[in-house]
Amino acid sequence: MNKQSFLSILAASIVIASCGKNDKSAQAGAPQIKEYKTVTLQPESATLNSDFPASIQGQQNIEIRPRVEGYIDKIFVDEGAVVKAGQPLFKISAPEYEQQVRTATASIKSAQADLSAAKLAVNKVKPLVEKGIISKYDLESAQYTYESAQAALAQANAALVNAKVNLGYTTVTSPVNGVVGSIPFRLGSLVSSNTAEPLTTVSSIGNVYAYFAMNEKTLLNFTKDAGASLNQKLKNMPAVSLVLSDGSAYDQKGHIETVNGLINTETGTVNVRARFPNPKGIIRSGSSTTVRIPKEVKDGIIIPQSATFELQDKMFAVVLGKDGKTKNVNITVLENTAGNYYVVTNGLQAGDQIVLEGVASLKEGTEIKAQNQSPETVYADLK
């Protein structure tokens, strides 16, 4: 091999090696297209829940007061006891009412004796008058005495009834089925109908009322399409549920019965009352609970919360364009969420393909590879 041939071969080798190196450098510098999970939006339905702190009151909170004056002799129940209508609660010692019954009973016997004597007098005078032995005046006088004796007996009977009623007041009974509240008095306490504090309070809890406040905007949101009149709106509102203080759901549904006609100008809220059945007596008057009102959303644009990010008090979603590049879209959502999902009111529409994860760190205009997910998988928790 001559010198010229060797130089030619060497030059060709250098050129080939240089090209190979440039190809590898180009491959190393090319950006890698990452895969992201996406979903193509379609109309979905969901139930949005609005929660309102509420206080519970019994259907009836009745103050128990004595009708007579006396000392508490017996207390038949304890605080928190479940009682039935007519069940004794307290016994008041008032001997004068027992004496009144005895006196009235004796008065009846005396009146009966006077009535019998008056009747005998009439029977005695009547034949004498008929024979003309005595004047009719004597018979009329005897009859008047008899009628007076009848009236006296009736009055004695009425006095006995009244005495027994007063004696009955010494046993204080529950007027309704319910739960006994606090008992501030103890045995030996002197009580009367004029005592400022009641003996106790019995709360009727067969049904309970949940009272809560709702702002004007929320009220309009729930009632604007529910009917013409307020009664129709309340009737057409969905059944509401109750969340107990331990976070568990109460097993009975309730209904909103009344909405206060006046809006509080200081708070901008209106008072609302919902009624719940309480057959087992689980809920007690004074409890703190949460009223949950559902609202159905049909054929709305719903996206997972993980598909959004916030920037300067605005919310964004990432839409994948037909060119395979991302675009940040400002969206508006409802305040209430459907679990881990937002209901979008503006910014997205059916057919848009959005990125599901990692959107906060994804720069706008980034080319990605879509790994499109089925709506059944994405919205599994929504069903």
Helices and strands as residue ranges (DSSP letters): H 3-29, E 35-40, E 44-64, E 70-75, E 82-83, E 88-93, H 95-130, H 136-168, E 171-173, E 178-180, E 190-191, E 200-215, H 216-223, H 230-236, E 241-243, E 255-259, E 269-277, E 288-304, G 305-307, E 308-311, E 314-320, E 326-333, E 341-346, E 353-355, G 359-361, E 369-372, H 375-378, G 380-382
